[in-house]
Amino acid sequence: MKYMKKIVYVCELLLFLVVTIGPFVWAFVLSVTPDNAVFAPTVKLLPEHVTWAHYGELFSPDSRRGTAFFSAMLNSLRAVGITLCIGVPIAAIAAYALGRMEFKGRNLIKNLLLITMVIPVMATIIPLYRMFAAGEMLDNIFWLSIVYVSSYLPMAVWLISNYFATIPRELDEAARIDGCGEAKTFFYVMLPLSYPILISVVLIMFLNTWSQFQIPLILASSMETKPMAIIVSEFMTKDSVQYGLIAAAGMLALIPPAAATLFFRKYLVAGMMKGSVKG
């Protein structure tokens, strides 16, 4: 029975690895496969000849698609930066008020935050488009980032406020005895103790902003504002699909979020666990 459990565990682990890592391995294989070999009538998973032409095209200064790809990656980084600079401070301040202060309607606000989390993006994208068009805010990375902030704030505030609620209130009382007001207590007591959940929120906002597709597809239509996900999708036209080029762009687009996740992975797990234990 003990050996059977080990066999089942190993099989489940292998299945998990195939499902999670398999698509990335397959995308890399496609990225180094010549275009004429993608649809070759063969059962071989690996190409007979490896080519780096797709990566070369993306890095070539004379390549129109390479220039568009890296311009779009810069747009994505700008959107990430604006989203984090605006969203994280607002989420932390709002979470402090909801998690540490007592006032009328506090529980109602927290419940309304939960409700907003389940509203699908496509239910609000048409009103957003009409509002942006009327206010001449289309094709603007700043206003596009504001939409991202409004989308992530409910979840971020909920996680951080739950984390704040787990911190002993005796610390607040000690800070007030020392003459600290609410602002000093927030900056000098709560924030230093809350860095795991704050890093988790930063990572969540970063990953979601980096992979956004639906919102910029409607609100950002010019080359000056299109993010990386939109540009990569445009490598596929009605006449042809450049699988190798799309796969190579996808592999390059994975580098920033993968590096951030690997570097801060322990904070991501710890913050998510501590930010979801109390409501």
Buried (B, 14 or more C-beta within 10 A) or exposed (E): EEEEEEEEEEEEEEEEEEEEEEEBEEBBBBBBBBBEBBEEEEEEEEBEEEBEBBBEBBBEEEBEBBBBBBBBBEBBBBBBBBBBEBBBEBBBBBBBBBBBEEEEEBEEBBEEBEEBEEEEBEEBBEEBBEEBEEEEBBBBBEBBBBBBBBBBBBBBBBBBBBBBBBBEEEEBEEBEEEEBEBEEBBEEBBEEBBEBBBBBBBBBBBBBBBEBEEBBBBBBEEBEBBBBBBBBEEBEEEEEEBBBBBBBBBBBBBEBBEEBEEEBEEBBEBBBEBBEEEE
